[in-house]
Amino acid sequence: MPMVNDDEQQFLNNLDKKLWTSADKLRSTLDASQYKHTVLGLIFLKYVSDSFDIRRQELTDQFKNPDHEYYLDPTDFGGEDSADYQAEINAELEQRDYYAETNVFWVPKMARWEFLQNQNKVVINSVIWLTKAGDVLTQAPEDDTEKRLCTRISSVGQLIDHALEAIEQDNAKLKGILNKRYTSLQIDPAKLGELIDLIATIPFKHASLSSKDILGHVYEYFLGQFALAEGKKGGQFYTPKSIVSLIVQMLEPFKGRVYDPAMGSGGFFVQSENFIREHQGRIGDVSIYGQEYNHTTWQLAAMNMVIRGIDFNFGKEPANTYTNDQHPDLRADFVMANPPFNMREWDTGVSDDDPRWVYGKPPSGNANFAWLQHMLYHLAPNGSMGLLLANGSMSSNTNNEGEIRKALIENDLVECMVALPGQLFTNTQIPACIWFLTKNKGPRTSASGKALRDRKGEILFIDARNLGYMKDRVLRDFSQADLNKITQTYHLWQTNRPLPQGEGRGEGECYQDQAGFCKSVTLAEIQKHGYVLTPGRYVGAADAVDDGEAFAEKMARLTAQLKFQFERSKKLEVEIKKNLADLGYDD
């Protein structure tokens, strides 16, 4: 979604709160994991229907515009007010090619939002029959042949499932990505009908925001809220937006192939699109590739892309990244992921001689270095990657992990390590870090046009544990200023020769080590530390702030202050004993 101004942001914030509060009230007995698919599926259906209606209105205007190539001359049909003229327009509006030429999905009559709104109240108390053309019959056709061609609808859930099925049948690109399980939901039909009416209130248009922008924003907001509601399970499909934004800002995926082998609901792809639009890039310069094992999460990601009009390749099916790689020949320019931390028993069915384990076989009890090496395997010769891992990956020496890390360092693949503050994630309190790796540290021009210097034999360490703010009692978040500080440090280091602290040409003009925050370190120094990659080991402590008071004067002042406090303490002790004695508690 493009950058928004203050008025647009206020509009979106108010909309978020209104929709979430109302939707949560309607949740009834469904847990968050089920309700997530219920709500997001309907938001997707609303998006598809809105896009169709917008195109339909465009066509209506074009048919009546004498200067447009699609103009229908009323005089050919008995005049502008004639029934024949309106019938001709209505017939043309049902021609699918008009929608396909602008990449708008065809929505059959029985799947259009207005139809669902009109019929959901009817089927709560009675049965309707739908013809193939989408016409509604209040009783079954007497003719058996006609009856077989009709669909009997007796619930709101069935009405929605039938709509989704019809959309899938008419749009091959959507085949298999829609979650058609509304009939089996254990939810009051009236509440499901209310949910349809609620989602109908998402504004069709805004003065400066498109329907796609609004619905895309709502979809992303709801994903985040459901992740909070689900707690630990929420992290399986959602990475906090600020973490995703940080990795995207640092890698700058302006053009090329972008890959996420543990994509969840597709957050990295959404933020990549936002980044490109905000920096006046072309979204068509990027190709999206992803993989996800969980079927319903795979569907969420696909819908997330469709809502934003992003072309994608998520493979033929949801699948295990290790045993059923959906993109075996892919060599991506950018790889980004937040895989499950410290995943156990990941290697069932994976060969010890798998070609991905170039730097050592990862242990069965922890998939951290399996994810990392899988991503490296799929990285192009000039590619860059960033992935979130548990802090243990930076220092563990158990079960061959230390040897793998050593091999990665010796082969000069690690470019930057970022230590993160705690409490950033909804699903885990495990401290985390971000690994940035590249296969080419030599001088070259990046996808964003930056002239990268020769960084061979160097690694940048950033300790961001003291950044961020508490957004509530439980969760920490990064501000945009925090993200910019980390990103600018990394980009300055990539493009300017590191100088010792205090020797720069001026703050902001070139990279400088900053005690307690960042340091550029040679491989030789890392070898001395046993190939440990924990930033805190290298950046040191932040410089103490000099308050200008001489040491001798400060000690004299503090000593006098301490003496006064001791004397005050003695007087208080006497007074307390006296008060206790007056109350009869004299010992």
PyMOL commands that set and color helices and strands:
alter all, ss='L'
color gray80, all
select helices_A, chain A and resi 6-25+32-63+74-77+83-93+97-100+109-111+113-120+122-125+144-148+156-170+172-174+189-199+211-236+241-251+267-278+283-285+295-308+368-377+391-394+401-410+480-495+523-528+535-539+551-582
alter helices_A, ss='H'
color red, helices_A
select strands_A, chain A and resi 128-130+136-137+151-153+256-260+286-290+332-337+379-390+414-419+432-438+444-445+451-452+458-463+469-470+476-477+518-522
alter strands_A, ss='S'
color yellow, strands_A
deselect
rebuild
show_as cartoon
